[in-house]
């Protein structure tokens, strides 16, 4: 993974972002295209009248595209408008690389919230570097500060991440996870829940919305300017000709509202994996267009 050293202005923890207020649970094993559930709260009547889109991962365009790509690909998508979960190759576990930095910051925010104290300026500085610039040194500092793998595992258990295993040797990028667990993780930033309050959720989403341009790729492909995209990417060469390339995030605007995670390995190059994810992201954005 690339270490970034540039620094941007540090957003304060009191930054405000638009945050949804409905609590939705993505619990239980589901197969591709299945309805998410059971939901922790009833589906609003307005949502029940919304036409559920076809599974974006099983359309002819997606099948044709995926057949043209090499590598080990798994994905999850939660369509907030219709309360529907779609999975591609569910249960496949892959290395997180730098997307685990979202998990590290959620754990830190949850810990500080439990102690009734805001992040101090040093932690805000590290959090900004870790998320906006994907700085690895900052991630290591915060990983150690929160208590390492054991603390991350406790938070993940509370958040319902059933298939995520933090690396106990301290190599945080080698944490193993599934696409569904990554959707669950981002869900805790988008919806009201018992682990993170509105200020904490808005703070982390705000950082994810301001990832530096050089690293702004992946699930932001497809949405045009003006659409909110909060994302975090991960990339690391595992061995020669085998790159792990991941992208997770939240997309809202132009009639779409969804959480998505795409994990890939077996990529010949970093650029190849990015292209695979961006091709899938464009097809997802297109498929979820509201019906007129």
Order of alpha helices (4+ residues) and beta strands (2+ residues): alpha-alpha-beta-beta-beta-alpha-alpha-alpha-alpha-beta-alpha-alpha-beta-beta-beta-alpha
